[in-house]
Amino acid sequence: MDTKKWSRPISYTSPQTGAFETIGSTSEAMAVLRGQWPVVAGKQLRDARKICLEVLEGKRPAVEARRAFIAAAVEANVFVKEK
């Protein structure tokens, strides 16, 4: 099993389109956090990017990236729906 995949995907409201998007892996989360996020700074955002990178490097389990993405979403007022 790919350790970068999440066991439970999440949906979030895309800041750019307002539509629900689904994320099921750390690499997808990192792409969103780096390119489409509605805020450019914040503790949770910084932590989420760091944790995602560490997951991609094999230093942490994927569940931590999922948790960090949700925390960054709360900080940025991005609606997240867990599946």
N, C-alpha and C positions, 0 to 999 in steps of 0.2 A: 504494500500500500504506500502511496506517495504521502510522505509526512507533511507535505506542504498543502495538501488538500484538507478541507474542513469536513468533519463528519456531518455537520449540519450547516447548509448554506444559509445566508441571510439575505434579505432584500432591504434596500434603502432607497430613499427618494433622491434621485439624481439632482444635484444642485443646478445642473445645466438645462435639463429638460423637464424636470418635475415629475418624470415617470419613474416607476419602480424599476430598479436594476437588481439583479441577483449576483451575489459574490459567493464563490464556493472554494476559493483557495487564497493562500497568502500572496501569491504573485498578482492576482486580480486586485486584492485589497491594496497592495503597494502601488499599483498603477493608478488607482483612484485617489489615494492619499497624496500622490505626487503630482497628479495632473488635473484633477477635476474637483478638488476640495474647495469649499466655499470660504475657508479662512486660510491665511498663510502662516499663522503662528498660533501657538497654544501648547500648553504642557502635554495634554493628552495626544495631540497631533504629533508632537515631537517624540513622545514615548511610543506611539503606535508605529511610526516609521522605523524607529530603532528596533523595536521588537520584531516587526515584519522582516527586516534585514537579517536579524539574528536567526529567525526561523528559516529563511531562505539559505542561510549559511549552514544550517543543520545544528545550531547551538541551542535551540529551544523547540518545544513541541508546537504544532500548528494551532492548538487550542488557545495558546497565549496570544497569537496574532489576531484571532477571531475576537477574543475578549478586548484586546487593545483597540481594534477597529470600532467596536461598539462604544467604548469609552470616548474615543475621538468624535464619534457621531453625536453623542450626547453633548459634548463640549461645544460642537459647532451647530447644534440645533437641527441636525439632520435626522429625519425620522427613519428608524430601523425596525424591521419586522423580522422576528426570528422564525425560522421554519421548523 
